[in-house]
Amino acid sequence: MIASWLPPRAALADDCVPRVLLAVAFRDEAASLPDLLDAIDDLDYPPDRLRIALIDDASADASDSLARVWAAWNPNATLLTIRANVGKAEALNRALQSADGYEIFAVFDADVRPRRDCLRKLAAAFADPRVAAVGGYTKPVVAPRNIVSAYAALEAWTHQLVNLAAKDRLDLNPPVGGGNCAYRRDALVRAGGFPRGTFSEDTAVSLAMANNGGTLRFVRDAICEHRTTDSLRFFWNQRQRWSSGMASVVGQASGLESVLVGLGYADRFVMLVVAALALAGSIGPVWLAVIAAPAAAAIGSALAKGRPRAAELRTLAIGFPFMAAIDVGVSVFASVTHMIGNRPVWASRHKEVAGQNE
């Protein structure tokens, strides 16, 4: 938390414009694609240095048609249609196979909205030859008066503006988020590409690159906007997947990073145990304050950095106790189900259909 307030790194020159292959893998994203494609059209990046690869992972809606029309009018774009669902990691690997000759392999999720200078800010970080991967800031956009959305935004601020920012300041290789990021292509190939069968392919690749001696960076100024979920069911399923994903890649980490990845959301579980012991009279209530103090400090920093509007703060204040209880509940549930071998499945972002890959 303290390190996240250290002065930011000196800005790198924006005149670093390597050749970039920008990949967008999607499934059933007809509602999101038009805005993303408009944002890509508006990117401030030299057209002769950029190629866009759209990968349709067996969409059942109008996503493929929308992407096909856009690609037909964009000379720098190609569309790959996959008939049988393979998942995001493999879809990106298909695009990576066509990245020969490109220095950087960038990724945007279909539901983000990159600002005009986002890709340029990501690419500028690769002026440092040690850098293997760069993650940008996926800025949460809160749904009005929705407690799920407000709490998800708080998590995003805490994770990115406190945790990732601090790791970047301390040269601790902040893991790259998979919805707004870029990789040095050669380093990505050496890492084996994106591993199939995990819910955290971005974390797995980040760990592999760090293990290979690469440097990872978090660039606060490379901004994509992202509307946080307003569905309690999707929030629950998402936290299950994240917990399972972190547990599945812990073997790739080393040293302190292994401990941190392996713990996952265990801080919620510890707080629950301490609260139960305090209520039972086994320990004094001061221990609950001791456990909660670091989290409260991190939340305060996240709010100061995220700068939510007054209405968002009110929604968060009203819904925080309920959402915190849900957060603890899903963390405990995910830990137990992972230990007994049950794996969650991807759910469609829009349809919430169990068993359907995203």
Residue pairs with C-beta under 8 A, 6 or more apart in sequence:
1 162
1 166
1 294
1 297
1 298
1 301
2 166
3 165
3 166
3 167
3 169
3 170
4 161
4 162
4 163
4 165
4 166
4 169
4 301
4 305
5 301
6 166
6 169
8 169
8 220
9 168
9 169
11 124
11 221
12 124
12 125
12 127
12 128
13 124
13 127
14 117
14 120
14 121
14 124
16 123
16 124
16 126
16 127
17 45
17 46
17 49
17 120
17 123
18 49
18 102
18 103
18 104
18 123
18 126
19 49
19 50
19 51
19 101
19 102
19 103
19 104
20 45
20 49
20 50
20 51
20 102
20 103
20 104
20 105
20 106
20 119
20 123
20 182
21 51
21 52
21 53
21 95
21 98
21 99
21 102
21 104
21 105
21 106
21 185
22 40
22 50
22 51
22 52
22 53
22 106
22 107
22 108
22 119
23 52
23 53
23 55
23 92
23 95
23 96
23 105
23 106
23 107
23 108
24 36
24 40
24 52
24 53
24 54
24 55
24 107
24 108
24 109
24 110
25 55
25 57
25 88
25 91
25 92
25 95
25 107
25 110
26 32
26 33
26 54
26 55
26 56
26 57
26 59
26 63
26 67
26 110
27 56
27 57
27 58
27 59
27 63
27 85
27 88
27 348
27 357
27 358
28 59
28 60
28 61
28 63
28 348
28 349
28 350
28 351
29 59
29 61
29 63
29 110
29 111
29 349
29 350
30 59
30 61
30 62
30 63
30 66
31 350
32 110
32 111
33 63
33 66
33 67
33 70
33 110
34 66
35 113
36 108
36 110
36 111
36 112
36 113
36 114
37 66
37 67
37 70
39 113
39 114
39 115
40 52
40 108
40 114
41 74
42 116
43 50
43 114
43 116
43 118
43 119
43 120
44 116
44 117
44 119
44 120
45 119
45 120
45 123
47 76
50 76
50 119
51 76
51 77
51 78
51 102
52 71
52 74
52 76
52 77
52 78
53 77
53 78
53 80
53 95
53 98
54 67
54 70
54 71
54 77
54 78
54 79
54 80
55 79
55 80
55 82
55 91
55 92
55 94
55 95
56 63
56 64
56 67
56 79
56 80
56 81
56 82
57 82
57 85
57 86
57 87
57 88
57 91
57 357
58 82
58 83
58 84
58 85
58 86
64 79
64 81
67 79
68 79
70 77
71 77
71 78
71 79
78 98
80 94
80 95
82 91
82 94
85 356
85 357
86 94
86 196
86 357
87 196
87 346
87 357
87 358
88 178
88 194
88 201
88 357
88 358
89 194
89 195
89 196
89 197
89 198
89 201
90 194
90 196
92 107
92 193
92 194
92 201
93 193
93 194
93 196
95 105
96 105
96 185
96 188
96 189
96 193
96 194
99 105
99 185
102 185
103 126
103 184
103 185
104 122
104 123
104 126
104 182
104 183
104 184
104 185
105 182
105 183
105 184
105 185
105 188
106 119
106 122
106 123
106 181
106 182
106 183
107 178
107 179
107 180
107 181
107 182
107 183
108 114
108 179
108 180
108 224
109 178
109 179
109 180
109 226
111 179
111 226
111 227
111 349
112 138
112 179
112 180
112 224
112 225
112 226
113 224
113 225
113 226
114 180
114 223
114 224
115 223
115 224
115 225
117 221
117 222
118 136
118 180
118 222
118 223
118 224
119 182
119 222
121 136
121 219
121 221
121 222
121 223
122 134
122 136
122 180
122 181
122 182
122 219
122 222
123 182
124 219
125 131
125 134
125 182
125 217
125 219
126 134
126 182
126 184
128 215
128 217
130 214
130 215
131 184
131 214
131 215
131 216
131 217
132 183
132 184
132 187
132 188
132 209
132 210
132 212
132 214
132 215
132 216
133 176
133 181
133 182
133 183
133 184
133 187
133 188
133 205
133 206
133 209
133 214
133 216
133 217
134 176
134 181
134 182
134 183
134 216
134 217
134 218
134 219
134 222
135 164
135 174
135 175
135 176
135 177
135 180
135 181
135 216
135 217
135 218
135 219
136 177
136 180
136 181
136 218
136 219
136 222
136 223
136 224
137 160
137 161
137 180
137 218
137 219
137 220
137 221
137 222
137 223
137 224
138 156
138 160
138 177
138 179
138 180
138 223
138 224
138 225
138 226
139 156
139 223
139 224
139 225
139 226
140 152
140 153
140 156
140 157
140 226
140 227
140 228
140 306
141 153
141 225
141 226
141 227
141 228
142 149
142 150
142 153
142 228
142 308
142 312
142 315
143 149
143 227
143 228
143 230
144 311
144 315
145 311
145 315
146 230
146 315
147 315
147 316
147 318
147 319
147 320
147 322
147 323
148 228
148 229
148 230
148 231
148 232
148 235
148 319
148 323
149 227
149 228
149 229
149 230
150 228
150 308
150 312
150 315
150 316
150 319
151 235
151 316
151 319
151 320
151 323
151 324
151 327
152 228
152 229
152 235
153 228
153 306
153 308
153 312
153 316
154 299
154 302
154 303
154 306
154 316
154 320
156 226
156 228
156 306
157 302
157 303
157 305
157 306
158 298
158 299
158 301
158 302
160 177
160 218
161 220
161 301
161 302
161 305
161 306
162 298
162 301
162 302
162 305
163 174
164 174
164 175
164 218
165 174
165 218
165 220
165 305
166 172
167 173
167 174
167 218
168 174
168 217
168 218
171 215
172 257
173 206
173 210
173 215
173 216
173 257
174 216
174 217
174 218
175 202
175 203
175 206
175 207
175 216
176 183
176 202
176 205
176 206
176 216
177 202
178 201
178 202
179 224
179 226
180 222
180 224
180 226
181 202
183 205
183 209
184 214
187 209
187 212
187 214
188 205
188 209
190 212
191 205
191 208
191 209
191 212
192 208
193 205
194 201
194 204
194 205
195 201
195 204
195 205
198 204
198 245
198 248
198 249
199 241
199 242
199 244
199 245
199 248
199 344
199 346
200 242
200 245
200 246
200 248
200 249
203 245
203 246
203 249
203 261
204 248
204 249
204 252
206 216
207 249
207 252
207 253
207 257
207 261
208 252
209 216
210 216
210 257
211 252
211 254
229 235
229 238
231 352
232 326
233 352
234 347
234 349
234 352
235 326
235 330
236 326
236 330
237 344
237 347
237 352
239 265
239 327
239 330
239 331
239 334
240 330
240 333
240 334
240 337
240 344
241 344
241 346
242 264
242 265
243 264
243 265
243 330
243 331
243 334
243 335
243 338
244 334
244 337
244 338
244 343
244 344
246 261
246 262
246 264
247 262
247 264
247 338
249 261
250 258
250 261
250 262
253 260
253 261
253 262
264 331
264 335
265 327
265 331
265 334
265 335
266 331
266 335
267 295
268 327
268 328
268 331
268 332
269 328
269 331
269 332
269 335
270 291
271 288
271 291
271 292
271 295
271 328
272 328
272 332
274 283
274 287
274 288
274 291
275 288
277 283
277 287
278 284
278 285
278 287
278 288
303 313
308 316
334 344
337 344
345 354
345 355
345 356
345 357
346 356
346 357
346 358
347 353
347 354
347 356
347 358
348 356
348 358
349 358
